[in-house]
Amino acid sequence: MTVRSQYQDETDKSAKPSYYYSPPLDVSVAFPQATPASVFPPSASDYYQFDDLLRPEEQAILKKVRECMEKEVAPIMAEYWEKAEFPFQIVPKLGALRIAGGTIKGYGCPGLSFTASAIATAEVARVDASCSTFILVHSSLAMLTIALCGSEEQKHKYLPSLAQLKTVACWALTEPDYGSDASSLKTTATKVEGGWILEGQKRWIGNSTFADVLVIFARNTTTNQINGYLVKKNSPGLTATKIPNKIGLRIVQNGDILLKNVFVPDEDRLPGVNSFQDTSKVLAVSRVMVAWQPIGISMGVYDMCVRYLKERKQFGAPLAAFQLNQQKLARMLGNIQAMTLVGWRLCKLYEAGKMTPGHASLGKSWITSSARETAALGRELLGGNGILADFLVAKAFCDLEPIYTYEGTYDVNSLVTGREITGFASFKPASSSQRSRM
């Protein structure tokens, strides 16, 4: 005989209290002692007055982006992060900032300094890492690939609307079987009359489910080299479906791309991508921009913690008055100053033509590692509210995890730097014949 419990029978609504289906309390009502991140805290992290190093036009960009993010994105970010949906209504507002296209000159792009583009990346990430990733994929990967590797016709055709975010792009390199070992990718491009046929699969591709143009990397079956192609949305044989169940960057729409007999005309092959090495000039730039994401995230976490500790009281005093909490805040602040100055130096090395792949990789790996520590300290400081997206820190804590991994994992980026400083590449294990018998 089966015994039914009133709590096991989910279909029996009468078994539950009348208030079971009531909507949750607004966080400001449920926890009135501290202000949620929908009202974003003022900036408090520039302790060493880094802004003094910026030119007036760079300071203006910082202010413009900060105001937009705090006003337009902060009030809705927790809701969309929880739903794992993208807030398309903010795209025109982000486009109006004129930061898409970053350092690209001409073709309707803003032509920002490298430093200004990095500062904009950090300011977006300070409020929401997903929005920052959306722009980074679109701008520092897809648009930059077209700018560096595209023909003049392709630049004029695609870049102006992408710069205004009237159209959106994605960048598809990673495959299910090839992440860190991306140079071994298996997606193929076969030459046919008038164009190319693409066959294969891509994974983890941000923006892919709604992108108007997809930058696809595939192996030329004739030369066995990696080439680049511009694929338009709704091309016959192309599908892109959302990857569900992520714990970080939930607003970003990462997708699985399937390419089945997709035809790409000759005019949409990127002439400047003739081997995997041609992607390195794009990745060197994007890795620096990615390094500025955790800087911005850490700034937002610190700003939130400072306000929270001043507002929240226990044992008759603000949490900010307790020694342990002050020590953690000081540790977080020190991390942010160091991360910011490393990021700033990377920008100056790039602008001077001195930045190497090892520089970019060390910056990305070290900064993301430091940001994880900073977010973990923030999580401790907020106690129970440290697990709620409403107070930013939990959301930032989760969002840092994919950033720690993408654009080269911590370990792979460390090996890029290691190769540069030792002269030895150690990405692949030694062959069995070379292994020590000890």
N, C-alpha and C positions, 0 to 999 in steps of 0.2 A: 504494500500500500504506500502511495506517495503522500507525504504530509506537506502541504503548502504553507509556507510562512508568509505573513503579510508583507514582510520586507523582501522576500524573494520574488514575489509576484509584481514585477515592475509595471505590468499593464493594469493593475488594480489601483486606480488613483484614490479610491475611497479609503484605502488602507493607510494613506499618508496624512500627516497633519494638514490642516487647511492652508497653512502658510508655506508649505513645502515648495509650491510653484511660484511664490512671490518673487519679484525681481530683487536683485541684491541692492543693498543700501549704497548710495553714492559714497565714495571713499571719504569725501569731505565731511559727511555726516557720521559715517562709521568710525572715523578716526580724526576728530577735529583738532587734535593737538599739533599736527604737522601738515604742511602744505604739500599736496601731491605734485608730481612733475608736469602735469598738464598746465600748471602755472610755473613756468621754468624759472629756476633760481638765477640770480645775477651772477656774472662771472667773478670768480674769486681766486682763480688758479694762477694768474700771471704774477707770481710773487717776485720774480727777478726782472719784471718789467720788460718782458720780451717784445712787447709792442713797440718799444723805442727803436728796435732794430728794423722795423718795417718802414718802407717809403710811404708817403701820404696816400698814394693810390692803392697800396696794399692794405693800409689801415681802413680805407673807405670800403673796400671789398669785404673785409672782416666784419665791419659794422652792418653793412647791407645784408650779408648772409645771416648774421646772428639775429637780426631783427625779424627777418622772414621766417627762419626756423622756429624761433620762440613764439611767434604770433600764429603762424599757419600750421605748423607740424606738431608742436608740443601738445596742443589740446587733443589731438586725435591719435597719437602714435600708439598708446597702450591698447586702444580698442582694435586697431588694425593689426597690431602685433599678435594680440590674442586670437583674432580670427584668421591670421595668416593670409590676409588679403592685402592687395596693393591699393592705396588711396589715389586713384587716377586724377581726382579733382585737384591735387596739388601740383601736377605736372606743369600746367601753364605758369604757375607762380615760380616754380624752380627754373623754368625756361626764361622768365623775365629777369632773373638774376644775372644772366649772361655769363655763366661759368662753365657751361657745357662747351667742350672743345678746348677748354683750358689754354694751353700755350700755343695752340695752332694759330698761325697768322694767315689772314686772308680767308676767302671762301665763306664769309659771313661769321667767322669764328672770332672770339674775343681777343686772342693774342696776348694773354696775361703773362706776366713774369712767372717763372717756375715757382718762386716763393708764393706769389699771390694764389696760384692754383692750389698749392699745398695748404695754405691757410684756409681757403674756401672748403677744401676737403675736410679739414679738422672741424670747422665751424658747423658743417652739416652733421658730421658724426657726433659732435658734442650733444646734439639734441636727439638724433636718431641715426644709428649705424646703418640701418637698412636703406634709408634714403641716400646715404653716402655711397653705399655699394651700388645702388641703382645708377647713380651718376658716374661712378668710377668705371663700371663695366661699359656703359654707353660712351663715355668720353675718353678715358685714359687707355682703354683697350680698343674698342671698335673704331671710334672716330680717329684715334691716333694711328691705327693701322692703315686706314684709308689715306690719311694725310702723308704718312711716311712711305707707304708701299703702293698707293694707288696711282692711276694715270690722271692726267689733268682733267680728262672728261669725267672720270669717276669722282674726283674731288668737287668739281663744279656741280655734278648731278646730286651728290648725296650730302655733302657737308653743310650747306646753308640751312636746310630744314632740320638736320640733326642738331645744329648749334642752337636753334631756337626751341628744341624739344617738341617741334611739331611732328617729327617722326622719332622713333626710338630704335636703337641698335643693340645687338648682343654680339658676343665674341666666343666662338665655340672651338676650343682646343681639346679639352679633357674628354676622355672616353671611359666607358665602364672598366676596361682592363688597363687603362694607361692614364695615371694621374701624375705622380712625380716623374715617371718615365714617359712623358708626353711625346718625346721625339720618336717613340716606337709606334705611334698611332696607326690604326688599321683602316680608317675610313679612306676610300679610294676615289680618285678622279680619273676617268677614262676619256681620252680624246675621241670625239665624234665630229661629224660634219657640223660646223657652225658653233661648236661649243664643247661642253663636258658633261659627263654623267657621273653624279655623285652617289655613292653607296656607303652606308655605314651608320654609326650610332655615336651620339655625344651625350654626356651626362654632367649634371651640376651647372648647367649654363644659365646664368642669371639673365633676366629679362626675356628669355627665349619664348615664353608662352604668348607674349604680346608684341614682340619686336617687329618692326616694319622691314628691317634689313638684318640679315644674319651673316656675320663674318665667319666662314667655315674653313677650317684647315683640313686638307686631305692629301693623301699620298698619290702623286702622279704615277700611274701604272707604267708609263714609258720610261721615265727617268728615275723612279723610286725615291724622288725628293718630295719634300712637303711644299705644297702650293696653297695659296689663299684664294677664296672665292666669295663673292657677294651674292647671297641667295635672298630673294624677295619672299615676304610672307605669302602664304597660300600657294606657293609653287607646287605643282602636282608632284605627289610622292613625298612631300615634307609634312611631318607632324611634330609638334612640341607639346608635351604634357607635363603638368606640374608634379614636382617631387613633394609628397606629403610628409608630415610627421617630423619636421625639423624642430630642434630645440633652440636654434639661434638664427638671427637674420630672417625671422619668420615673415616679415613683410616682403622680402625679396622673393620673386617668383623664379626659383631655380627649376630647370626643366630637363627632361629626357628628350633628346632630338633623334628622330628616326629619319634617315634619308634613303628612300627606295626609288631608284631610277630617276633621281632629280636632275633635270636638265638645267645647265647654267650656260648662257650664251658667252661667246668669247669676250665680249666687251665687259663682262662682269668677273673675269679672272683678274686678280691683283697682280700686276706685272712685277712688282717689287718683292714678291714672296716666292723665292726659288729654292729655298732650303729651310730647315728648321732654324738655322742661325739667324735668318731674317726676322724671326719673332723676338730675338733677344733685345733688339733696340727698343721694341715696344715694352717688353717686360721690365727692362731696366727703369724706364720712366714710371710704369705703373706700380712697381714695387716701392718706389719712394712715396708715391701717392697713398698706397696701402699703408705704409708706415705712419702716415699722418692720420689715418683713421683711428688707431688706438690712442694716439695723442689726444684727439678730440673727445673720444669716448671717456678717457680718464679725466679730462677736464670736467665733463658733465657730471661724472660720478662724484668728483671732489666737490663741485659746486653744490650738488644735491646734499651731500653729507654735512657740509658746513651749515647750511640752512637748517637741516633736520636736527642736528645736535643742539643748535641754539633754541629751537622751538620745543623739542621734546624734553619733558621733565620726568625724572625718577628720583626717589629719595629726597624730594624737596628741592632739587636743583636741576638746571639744564644739563643734558648729557655732555655738552661742550665743556663743563666745568670739571670733569673727571680726568685724572692724569692719564689713564690708559687710553682714553679716547683722543686726548690731545697728542699723545705719542703716535697713534695710528694716523691721525690727520697729517702730522708732520712728515711721516714716512711717505704717505701718498703724495704730498706736495713736493717733496724732494724728488720722487720718481718723475713727476710731471715736468719739473724744471730740467732734469737730465734728458728726458725723452724729447722735449721741445728743442733743446739745444743741439742734440744729435740730428733731429729732423731738419733744423735750420741749416746746419753745416752741410748736410746732404744736398740741400737746395743750392747752396753757394758753390759747392763742388761741381754740380751739374751745370750751373750757369757759366762757370769758368771753363767748362769742357774737361774737367779733371776727374769726374766721378767714374768709378769702375764698377763692373758687376759685383765685385766683392764688397765695395762700399755699400751699394744698395741692399745687398742681401744681409749684411751684418746689421744695418739699420733696421730692416724689416723684422728680422728674427729677434733682435735684442729688445726693440721697442714693444713688440707684441708680448714678449715674455714679461716685461716690466708692467705692462698694462694689466695683465692677468693678476699679478700680485696686487696692483692698485685696486682693481675691482673686488678682489677677495677681501681686502681690508674694509672697503666700503660696505660689502655684504655683512661683515661682522658688526660694523658700527650701527647699522639700521635694525639689528635684531630681527624680530618677526617680520617687520615691514621690508626687510632685505630680500624676501622671496616674492614680493609683489611687484609686477611691472608698473603699477601706479606710481611707485617711488623711484623708478628709473634703474636703480642699481641692479636688481635681479635681471632685468632685460639686458642691460649692458653686459653683465656677467656672462649671460648666454650668447650674446651677439659676438663677444670677443673670441669664442671658440672657433667658429668657422674662419674668422680673420687670421687667427693663429695658424690655420692650416692652408688657406688658399694663397695663390700667388707664391707658391713654394712653401712647404712646411718649415717649421723651425729647424729641423735636422737638415733638410736639403739646402736651405739657405746657408746654414753653418758650413756645409761642405763646399758651397760655391766660394765662400770666403776662405775656407781652408785650402782649396785648390790654388787660390790666388796668392796666399802667403807662403805656401810650401812648394808649389810647382807640381804637386801630385794630385791627380784626380782620383777620388775614392768613392765614386757613386755606386759602382758595381762591385760585388764580392769578387775576390780573387778566384781564378779558375782552380778546379780541384787539383791540377798538377802543380800548382804553386803554393798549396796550403802547407803550413808547417806540420810536421809529424809530432810536435810537442803538444 
